[in-house]
Structure formats: structure tokens, C-alpha cells
Amino acid sequence: MNGPVPGGRQLFTDDDVRAAVAAVVESGALPAIVQAGHPVLRAQAVPFTGQLPEARLARLIDIMRDTMHAAPGVGLAAPQIGIPLQLAVLEDLYDVPEENAAARERRPLEFLAILNPRYTPVGTETASHYEGCLSMSGWQAVVDRAATIDLAYDDDHGVPAVRRLTGWQARIAQHETDHLSGTLYLDRAHTRSVTSDEEYAAHWARPDIAEARQVLHF
């Protein structure tokens, strides 16, 4: 696993946010998901301070939710569609095999839109599992994450909230919140575990990572 993960630089302004949102909302089509190498994925996203009218923010959240479903994925951060704003959407209602759900503590997560999120680990327990990312299409790697977190955020009406999340829900929230500081999951990954989706399906698609850890030596 890599050492401390540096955050991105502040590269964008409120005007950049408004312009990017306008391009997405007014296009009439779901936006493309930008891929690693795009500068928006490596920048500090701009905090939401009311730059968008309530109706426009609501429309953006709907578009992000539809884009996440179409991908398909369980989370999407605004930078992943080219918008440098501290906004992400989360939802995990997929059916998964019972053995996988148990090993990964994967429980349904109802739709949640989060603005200006921050997370704090609760305790020292960590969990290690393969992760992928819609902005690094075709690849997965093992990432150690806090098993339980307190997620602090503003909801879509600007109301502050704190929510305790565990297991896979905590992993999703950490992954998406990291995007807003310019961090990709690969920055935190055990690089010896990196695998294409095809090789993951052929060799490492197990409820846990024990066999991958032993064979790939990470």
C-alpha cells in the first residue's frame, strides 16, 4: 500500500462550477464519465456555498443519479462528470450473493446526496477488499478502508448531518468523498493487487481477498 495520500490543488472557481453545471444540465443527454488523467479528478473540488439555485442543484442531482445507474455504479462524485463541486451521490440496492454480502458487510444503501462531505474513522478496525472506479474503467485493486466512519455532510437542502456507516456503505462513502479532494482509489491501493476486470473475474472474484493476498503477495 502507498504512503500518505496528498490532496489535489485548488484549480477551479465558482464560475468554473457554474459553467460546468450548465453544460451538463443543458446538454439534454447523460454526461460522459471522465477518466483518470483528466485534471478535474486531481483537483480539490470547490465547496458548495449556494452557487447554484435550488432547482438547478436538484436537477444536477437527478442527472448524477441517472448517470450512476446507467454506468452502473454505487456512487458518483461530481468531478467524475467534469464538475469540480463537492457533491456526490450514493446508492447500493443491488442484489448480491449472500456469501459476498456477509464477507463484505454489504447492506442496502438508500439513495443519498451529500454536499461538502468529510469522514472520520471510528476506531482502528480496517477492512480490505477489491474496489473499482467508474473513472478508471476496466481495473480493480485492493484498498484498506476504515471499517466504520462518521460521515459529516450537508444534505441537498443545506442541512448539516452526521451519519455513522459501516462495512460496504462506509467504503462507498470514503471512495466518493476521496474524489472531492483529488484522490483516486489507486492512490490508496495495494499496487500488487491491481487487476483487469477480466482477470479479476477469472481468478479473484471471491467473497474475500485471502487467496489474492497469498498468490499476489501483498
C-alpha positions in Angstrom: 0.0 0.0 0.0 1.2 3.5 -0.7 2.1 6.0 2.0 0.2 9.2 2.9 -2.1 10.3 0.1 -1.6 14.0 -0.9 -4.7 16.0 -1.8 -5.1 17.9 -5.0 -4.7 21.6 -5.6 -7.5 24.2 -5.8 -7.6 24.7 -9.6 -11.2 25.8 -10.2 -13.5 28.6 -9.2 -17.2 29.2 -8.6 -17.5 30.4 -12.2 -16.0 27.1 -13.4 -18.6 25.2 -11.4 -21.5 27.2 -12.8 -20.2 26.7 -16.4 -19.7 23.0 -16.0 -23.1 22.5 -14.4 -24.7 24.5 -17.2 -23.0 22.3 -19.8 -24.3 19.1 -18.2 -27.8 20.3 -17.3 -28.5 21.9 -20.7 -27.0 19.1 -22.9 -30.1 17.0 -22.9 -28.1 13.8 -22.5 -26.4 12.0 -19.7 -22.8 13.2 -19.3 -19.8 11.1 -20.1 -17.8 9.9 -17.1 -14.3 11.4 -17.3 -11.3 9.0 -16.9 -8.1 9.2 -14.9 -5.8 11.8 -16.4 -8.5 14.5 -16.6 -7.4 17.4 -14.3 -10.8 17.7 -12.6 -10.1 14.3 -11.0 -6.9 15.5 -9.4 -8.1 18.9 -8.0 -9.7 20.0 -4.8 -13.4 20.3 -5.6 -15.0 23.7 -4.8 -17.1 23.7 -1.6 -20.8 24.2 -2.2 -21.8 27.6 -0.8 -25.0 28.2 -2.7 -23.5 28.8 -6.1 -26.5 27.0 -7.7 -30.2 27.8 -7.3 -32.1 25.1 -5.5 -33.9 23.9 -8.7 -30.6 23.7 -10.7 -28.9 21.7 -7.9 -31.9 19.3 -7.7 -31.7 18.8 -11.5 -28.0 18.1 -11.3 -28.5 15.6 -8.5 -31.1 13.8 -10.7 -28.7 13.7 -13.6 -26.0 12.3 -11.4 -28.3 9.6 -10.1 -29.3 8.6 -13.6 -25.7 8.6 -14.7 -24.7 6.4 -11.8 -27.5 3.9 -12.5 -26.6 3.8 -16.2 -22.9 3.1 -15.6 -23.9 1.1 -13.5 -22.3 2.0 -10.1 -23.0 2.6 -6.4 -21.6 6.1 -6.2 -20.7 9.1 -8.3 -18.9 12.3 -7.5 -19.5 15.5 -9.4 -15.8 15.7 -10.7 -16.4 12.3 -12.4 -18.8 14.2 -14.8 -16.4 17.1 -15.1 -17.9 19.3 -12.4 -15.4 20.5 -9.7 -18.0 20.7 -7.0 -18.1 19.0 -3.6 -21.1 16.8 -4.3 -21.6 13.1 -4.6 -24.5 10.6 -4.8 -24.5 7.2 -3.2 -26.9 4.3 -3.6 -26.5 0.5 -3.4 -29.6 -1.6 -3.8 -28.1 -4.3 -6.0 -28.8 -8.0 -5.2 -25.5 -9.8 -4.3 -24.8 -13.4 -3.3 -25.4 -13.9 0.4 -21.9 -15.1 1.0 -20.4 -12.0 -0.6 -22.7 -9.7 1.3 -21.7 -11.3 4.6 -18.0 -11.2 3.9 -18.1 -7.6 2.8 -20.8 -6.4 5.3 -22.7 -5.2 2.3 -26.2 -4.0 3.2 -28.6 -1.9 1.1 -27.9 1.8 1.0 -30.8 4.0 0.1 -30.1 7.0 -2.2 -28.1 9.8 -0.6 -26.9 13.1 -2.0 -24.0 14.6 0.0 -22.5 18.1 -0.2 -19.2 19.1 1.4 -18.7 15.7 2.9 -16.0 14.7 5.4 -15.4 11.4 7.1 -13.7 10.4 10.3 -12.7 6.8 11.1 -14.4 5.3 14.2 -11.9 3.1 16.0 -9.0 1.4 14.3 -10.6 -1.6 12.5 -10.0 -1.7 8.8 -11.4 -3.9 6.0 -9.6 -4.8 2.8 -11.4 -5.6 -0.4 -11.2 -5.1 -4.2 -12.5 -1.8 -5.5 -13.2 -0.4 -8.9 -14.0 3.1 -10.1 -16.1 4.4 -13.0 -13.2 6.8 -13.7 -10.7 4.0 -14.0 -12.7 1.8 -16.2 -11.6 -1.8 -16.6 -9.4 -2.1 -13.4 -9.7 -3.1 -9.8 -7.3 -3.2 -6.8 -7.4 -4.0 -3.1 -7.9 -1.0 -0.8 -7.7 -0.9 3.0 -10.5 1.3 4.4 -11.8 2.2 7.8 -14.5 -0.4 8.7 -16.7 2.3 10.4 -16.8 6.0 9.8 -18.8 9.1 10.8 -19.8 10.9 7.6 -20.5 14.6 8.1 -22.1 16.4 5.2 -24.8 18.9 4.1 -27.9 17.5 2.5 -29.4 18.9 -0.6 -31.4 21.5 1.4 -28.2 22.7 3.1 -29.0 21.0 6.4 -25.9 19.6 8.2 -26.0 15.9 9.1 -23.7 13.2 10.5 -24.3 9.6 9.7 -22.4 6.5 11.0 -21.7 4.0 8.3 -20.1 0.5 8.4 -19.0 -2.1 6.0 -19.5 -1.6 2.3 -21.6 1.5 3.0 -18.6 3.1 4.7 -16.4 2.0 1.8 -18.6 3.7 -0.8 -18.7 6.9 1.2 -15.0 7.0 1.6 -14.3 6.3 -2.1 -16.7 9.1 -3.2 -15.6 11.6 -0.7 -11.9 11.0 -1.7 -12.8 12.1 -5.2 -13.6 15.5 -3.9 -10.1 16.0 -2.7 -8.5 14.8 -5.9 -7.8 11.3 -4.6 -8.4 8.1 -6.6 -8.7 4.7 -5.1 -5.4 3.6 -6.7 -3.6 6.2 -4.6 -4.6 4.0 -1.5 -4.4 0.6 -3.1 -2.0 -2.3 -2.7 -0.5 -2.0 -6.2 0.5 -5.6 -6.4 -3.2 -6.4 -6.3 -4.1 -4.4 -9.4 -6.0 -6.5 -11.9 -8.1 -6.0 -15.0 -11.8 -6.8 -14.7 -11.3 -9.8 -16.9 -8.5 -11.3 -14.7 -10.5 -10.4 -11.6 -13.4 -12.4 -12.9 -11.1 -15.3 -13.8 -9.1 -15.5 -10.7 -10.0 -13.3 -7.7 -13.8 -13.0 -7.7 -14.2 -14.4 -4.2 -16.1 -13.2 -1.1 -12.8 -12.1 0.5 -9.2 -11.4 -0.7 -7.4 -14.2 1.2 -6.3 -16.1 -1.9 -5.4 -13.0 -3.9 -3.3 -11.8 -1.0 -1.4 -15.1 -0.8 -0.8 -15.6 -4.5 -0.1 -11.9 -5.5 1.9 -11.3 -2.3 0.6 -8.0 -1.0 
